[in-house]
Amino acid sequence: MAEPLDNLYDENDAEGPSSIYDLKPKTRLEGTVTRTELFGAFVDVGLKREGLVHISQLSEKRVNRVSEVVQEGDRVTVWVTSIEPKKGRIDLTMIEPPAVDWDEIRSGQVYAGTVKRLERFGAFVDIGSTRDGLVHVSEITSDYIQDPKEYVKVGDEVQVKVLKVDRRKRRIELSMKALEEHLLEEEEEEPTEEMLTAMELAWRQAQTGGETRHTEQRHKKAQISRVQDDIIARTLSLRGDEE
């Protein structure tokens, strides 16, 4: 199953939870079946209270009798579905939950997925939800292609962006092109920034050079003025001595 870039659920470490308050939906646990009933199996997950796996949560297939799936003493892997700390109730499932629930999916989110099926109209990608999302052929790449097979194949790991979620029809519209265009925009921005930096540097150098030349000119004028004043002063002094 593909891992989404966000919305990943946490699993407990090897020591397991120390309290019912450490649990949350989708927490993965290892436990031992302590007893079975007609309606389900009780599992010890290392807490004061056992958790209950309802008969409907023992398997994805229909189960007629709990004993068909588990027996007392069996070690099982379970996931938390709900918790009621005040009542000390822990509901469990032996059916691995999807990494991404329908109510977690939002437009604009980015996921890592796996191409599961190709059709002429697009590619179906597993992003960890109960339904694969569809990347329409027009959303696969910026280049024109007539068939998704020209660009991807089954099993490819791809990154996709959620365009739209139709919860009523349980459809997820995805795009690979949107991420491709985003990367291209970033690449185009980089040389622009470099050019602006170079232009700015040249402008500053020009300004600095201009200021330097202006300063030198002022110094030369001042020197000439001082020499002229000195010549005039000496000339006046000599005339005074002659008189």
C-alpha positions in Angstrom: 0.0 0.0 0.0 1.3 3.4 -0.9 2.3 5.8 1.8 0.8 9.4 1.7 3.2 12.3 2.2 1.0 13.5 5.0 -1.8 12.0 7.1 0.4 9.0 8.2 -0.9 7.3 11.3 1.5 6.5 14.2 2.1 3.0 15.5 3.0 2.1 19.0 6.6 1.2 19.9 7.7 -2.2 21.0 6.7 -1.5 24.7 3.1 -0.9 23.8 0.7 1.6 25.4 0.7 2.1 29.1 -2.8 3.5 29.4 -6.1 3.6 27.5 -5.4 7.3 27.1 -2.4 6.5 24.9 -4.6 4.9 22.3 -6.1 6.6 19.3 -7.9 5.4 16.1 -5.6 3.3 13.8 -3.1 2.6 16.6 -1.6 -0.8 15.8 -1.3 -3.3 18.6 -0.3 -6.9 19.3 -2.4 -8.9 21.6 -3.7 -12.3 22.8 -7.2 -13.6 22.4 -8.5 -14.2 25.9 -12.0 -15.5 25.1 -14.5 -15.7 22.3 -18.2 -15.0 22.2 -20.9 -15.3 19.5 -20.5 -11.6 18.8 -16.7 -11.3 18.8 -13.4 -11.9 20.5 -11.8 -10.2 23.5 -8.1 -9.4 23.1 -5.6 -8.5 25.8 -3.4 -5.7 24.5 -1.5 -5.1 27.7 -4.0 -2.8 29.5 -6.3 -3.2 32.4 -9.2 -3.6 30.1 -9.4 -6.0 27.1 -10.4 -4.8 23.7 -13.3 -6.2 21.7 -13.0 -7.3 18.0 -16.6 -7.5 16.7 -17.3 -10.5 14.5 -17.7 -8.2 11.5 -14.2 -6.9 12.1 -12.4 -10.3 12.2 -12.0 -10.5 8.5 -12.8 -8.7 5.2 -14.7 -11.9 4.3 -18.0 -12.8 5.9 -17.5 -14.7 9.1 -20.3 -17.0 10.4 -18.5 -18.2 13.6 -15.8 -16.4 15.6 -14.0 -19.8 16.0 -13.5 -19.9 12.2 -11.0 -17.1 12.5 -9.5 -17.1 16.0 -9.2 -19.3 19.1 -8.4 -18.5 22.7 -4.7 -18.0 23.1 -4.1 -16.9 19.6 -1.6 -14.0 19.1 -3.2 -11.4 16.8 -2.5 -8.0 15.3 -5.3 -5.5 15.8 -6.0 -1.8 15.2 -8.0 0.6 17.4 -11.3 1.8 15.9 -12.6 3.7 18.8 -12.0 4.4 22.5 -14.3 5.4 25.4 -11.9 6.0 28.3 -14.6 6.7 30.9 -16.4 3.4 30.1 -13.0 1.6 29.7 -14.2 0.4 26.2 -11.7 -0.3 23.4 -13.1 -1.3 20.0 -10.6 -3.2 17.8 -10.4 -4.6 14.3 -8.3 -7.2 12.6 -8.9 -5.6 9.2 -6.0 -3.2 8.5 -7.5 0.3 8.1 -6.6 2.4 5.1 -3.7 4.8 5.6 -6.0 7.6 4.4 -9.7 8.0 5.4 -12.1 9.6 3.1 -12.7 12.5 5.6 -9.0 13.2 5.7 -8.6 13.8 1.9 -8.6 17.4 0.9 -8.0 19.3 -2.4 -4.4 20.5 -2.7 -2.9 17.6 -0.6 0.1 15.8 -2.1 0.5 12.0 -1.8 3.0 9.4 -2.9 1.2 6.6 -4.7 1.5 3.6 -6.9 0.0 3.2 -10.4 -2.4 0.3 -10.1 -4.2 0.3 -13.5 -4.0 2.0 -16.8 -6.9 2.9 -19.1 -7.0 5.0 -22.3 -8.5 7.8 -20.4 -6.1 7.9 -17.4 -4.2 6.1 -14.7 -5.5 4.8 -11.4 -3.2 5.5 -8.5 -3.3 3.9 -5.0 -2.7 6.7 -2.4 -3.6 4.5 0.6 -7.4 5.1 0.6 -10.1 2.5 0.1 -10.5 3.7 -3.5 -7.8 4.4 -6.1 -7.7 8.0 -7.4 -7.8 8.8 -11.1 -5.2 10.8 -12.9 -6.9 11.8 -16.2 -4.7 11.5 -19.3 -4.7 15.3 -19.5 -3.3 15.6 -16.0 -0.4 13.1 -16.4 2.1 15.5 -18.0 2.4 18.9 -19.5 3.4 17.3 -22.8 0.6 16.0 -25.1 0.1 12.2 -24.9 -2.8 10.1 -26.3 -2.3 7.1 -24.0 -1.0 7.0 -20.3 1.3 4.1 -21.3 3.4 6.7 -23.1 4.4 8.1 -19.8 3.8 5.7 -16.9 3.4 1.9 -16.3 1.7 -0.2 -13.7 3.8 -0.3 -10.5 5.4 3.1 -11.0 5.8 5.2 -7.8 4.4 8.6 -8.5 3.6 11.8 -6.6 0.1 13.2 -7.1 -1.9 16.3 -6.1 -5.5 16.0 -5.1 -7.7 18.2 -7.4 -11.2 17.2 -6.2 -12.9 14.7 -3.9 -16.4 13.6 -4.6 -17.5 11.9 -1.4 -20.9 11.0 -2.6 -19.6 9.1 -5.7 -16.4 8.1 -3.8 -14.1 9.5 -6.5 -10.7 11.1 -6.2 -9.4 13.3 -9.0 -5.6 13.5 -9.0 -2.9 15.3 -11.0 0.7 14.6 -11.8 1.0 17.6 -14.1 0.2 20.1 -11.4 3.4 19.0 -9.5 5.4 19.0 -12.7 4.4 22.5 -13.5 5.2 23.6 -9.9 8.7 22.3 -10.2 9.2 24.0 -13.6 8.0 27.3 -12.1 10.6 27.0 -9.3 13.4 26.2 -11.8 12.4 29.3 -13.9 12.4 31.5 -10.9 16.0 30.6 -9.9 17.8 32.1 -13.0 15.6 35.2 -12.8 16.7 35.7 -9.2 20.3 35.3 -10.3 19.9 37.8 -13.1 18.3 40.3 -10.8 21.2 39.8 -8.4 23.7 40.4 -11.2 21.9 43.5 -12.4 21.7 44.8 -8.9 25.4 44.3 -8.4 26.2 46.0 -11.7 24.0 48.9 -10.7 25.7 49.3 -7.4 29.1 49.1 -8.9 28.1 51.7 -11.5 26.8 53.9 -8.7 29.9 53.3 -6.6 32.2 54.0 -9.6 30.3 57.2 -10.4 30.5 58.4 -6.8 34.3 57.6 -6.8 34.9 59.5 -10.0 32.9 62.4 -8.7 34.9 62.4 -5.5 38.2 62.4 -7.4 37.0 65.3 -9.5 36.2 67.3 -6.4 39.6 66.6 -5.0 41.4 67.7 -8.2 39.3 70.9 -8.3 40.2 71.6 -4.7 43.9 71.0 -5.3 43.8 73.3 -8.4 42.0 75.9 -6.3 44.6 75.7 -3.5 47.5 76.0 -6.1 45.9 79.0 -7.6 45.3 80.7 -4.3 49.0 80.0 -3.4 50.2 81.6 -6.6 48.0 84.7 -6.1 49.2 85.0 -2.5 52.9 84.9 -3.5 52.3 87.3 -6.3 50.7 89.8 -4.0 53.5 89.3 -1.5 56.2 90.1 -4.1 54.5 93.2 -5.3 54.3 94.4 -1.8 58.0 93.9 -1.3 58.8 95.9 -4.5 56.8 98.8 -3.3 
